[in-house]
Amino acid sequence: MSIVVALDHGNRMMKTQRHVFHSSYMEGSSIAGGNVLKYNSKVYTLVDEILPVLNDKTEDERYFILSLFAIGMETENEATLFRKLTPHDPIKVELLIGLPLQHYDTMKSKFEQYFSGRTDNIQFELNGKPYNIRIIKAIASPQAYAATITEYSQLKDSRIVNVVDVGGVTVDCLQLNKFKPNMALCTSLYWGMNTFSSNRAASVQTLLYLTLTFKL
């Protein structure tokens, strides 16, 4: 049995077709009511926190662990059925993953190998349910540009299309000229929602302080 799972490994949020959760977890203990993963004799629990940004998401196991959470959530129904039919065989998983376009050429092979290089069966438990998977393929596509494919019929004849992907940490900007990426106008800015929220909170605090000072 083979299942295709699409993952967006955001700096702030992990996204699949049916699930969204924070890109952060706590290791070593579980939280009642939380999503708990057991893998390689360790326990991980998803938490609503913001972890330091990784420019290279292959430098440690964080995004692999987060991917196991995502795969388990996305394949829960299929895995339950598969365990009943063939309990000793792994589910073969094909991963569709994304990278910012400006990092695509340099990081594509490394990011794909980060997942597909794990050739052994991967056994883990999510919220008390056992999983046995094997990642048979990982295919990386350029983010933002890949999203425009869903609107190809409406955009294909446009001379210029500006694409803005607003994330938690970065804002990825891309311009398409006759539906081809203009690499000279492709960038990531650290102006995501986290920065926006922090700046807005600081502005409110400053305004409140000035208001109270004036009244006093």
ZILINKA-V233451 format. One record per backbone hydrogen bond with DSSP energy under -0.5 kcal/mol. NH is the residue of the N-H (numbers start at 1). CO is the residue of the C=O. E is the energy in kcal/mol with one decimal. If there is no record, write none. Layout:
# ZILINKA-V233451
nh:co:e
NH:CO:E
NH:CO:E
This chain:
# ZILINKA-V233451
nh:co:e
3:92:-2.9
5:3:-0.5
5:94:-2.9
7:96:-3.0
8:15:-2.5
9:7:-0.6
10:8:-1.7
10:13:-1.2
14:21:-3.8
15:8:-1.9
16:19:-3.0
21:14:-2.2
23:12:-2.2
24:22:-1.8
26:45:-3.1
28:43:-3.0
34:31:-2.6
36:34:-0.7
37:44:-3.3
38:125:-2.8
39:42:-2.3
40:123:-0.5
42:39:-1.5
44:37:-3.0
45:26:-2.5
46:35:-1.9
47:24:-1.7
49:47:-1.5
51:49:-0.6
55:53:-0.6
57:55:-0.6
59:56:-1.6
65:61:-2.6
66:62:-2.4
67:63:-1.3
68:64:-1.8
69:65:-1.8
70:66:-2.1
71:67:-3.1
72:68:-2.6
73:69:-2.5
74:70:-2.6
75:71:-2.0
76:73:-0.8
79:75:-3.2
80:76:-1.9
81:77:-1.8
82:78:-2.7
83:79:-2.3
84:80:-1.1
85:81:-1.7
86:82:-2.9
89:86:-1.3
91:132:-2.9
92:1:-2.8
92:90:-0.5
93:91:-0.5
93:134:-2.8
94:3:-2.7
95:93:-0.5
95:137:-2.9
96:5:-2.4
97:95:-0.6
97:139:-2.6
99:141:-1.9
103:100:-1.7
104:100:-0.6
104:101:-1.0
105:101:-0.5
107:103:-2.4
108:104:-2.0
111:107:-2.9
112:108:-2.4
113:109:-2.5
114:110:-1.6
115:111:-0.7
115:112:-0.9
116:112:-2.9
117:113:-2.0
118:115:-1.5
119:117:-1.3
122:133:-3.7
123:121:-0.6
124:131:-1.8
125:38:-2.2
126:129:-2.5
127:36:-2.9
129:126:-1.8
131:124:-3.0
133:122:-2.7
134:91:-2.5
136:93:-1.8
136:134:-0.9
137:93:-1.1
139:95:-2.9
140:138:-0.5
141:97:-2.4
143:99:-3.4
145:143:-3.3
146:142:-2.2
148:144:-1.3
149:145:-0.7
149:146:-0.9
150:147:-1.0
151:148:-1.7
152:149:-1.6
154:151:-1.0
155:151:-1.7
156:152:-2.5
158:155:-1.9
161:176:-2.2
163:161:-0.6
163:174:-3.7
165:172:-3.0
166:164:-0.7
167:165:-0.7
167:170:-2.6
171:189:-2.8
172:165:-2.5
172:170:-0.5
173:171:-0.5
173:187:-2.9
174:163:-2.4
175:185:-0.6
176:161:-3.3
177:180:-3.0
178:159:-1.7
178:176:-0.6
180:177:-1.2
182:175:-2.8
183:181:-0.9
185:182:-1.8
186:183:-0.9
187:173:-2.0
189:171:-2.4
191:189:-2.2
192:169:-2.0
193:167:-2.4
194:168:-3.2
196:192:-2.3
197:193:-2.9
198:194:-2.4
199:195:-2.7
200:196:-2.6
201:197:-2.5
202:198:-2.3
203:199:-2.3
204:200:-2.4
205:201:-2.4
206:202:-2.3
207:203:-2.7
208:204:-2.8
209:205:-2.5
210:206:-2.6
211:207:-2.4
212:208:-2.5
213:209:-2.6
214:210:-2.4
215:211:-2.1
216:212:-2.1
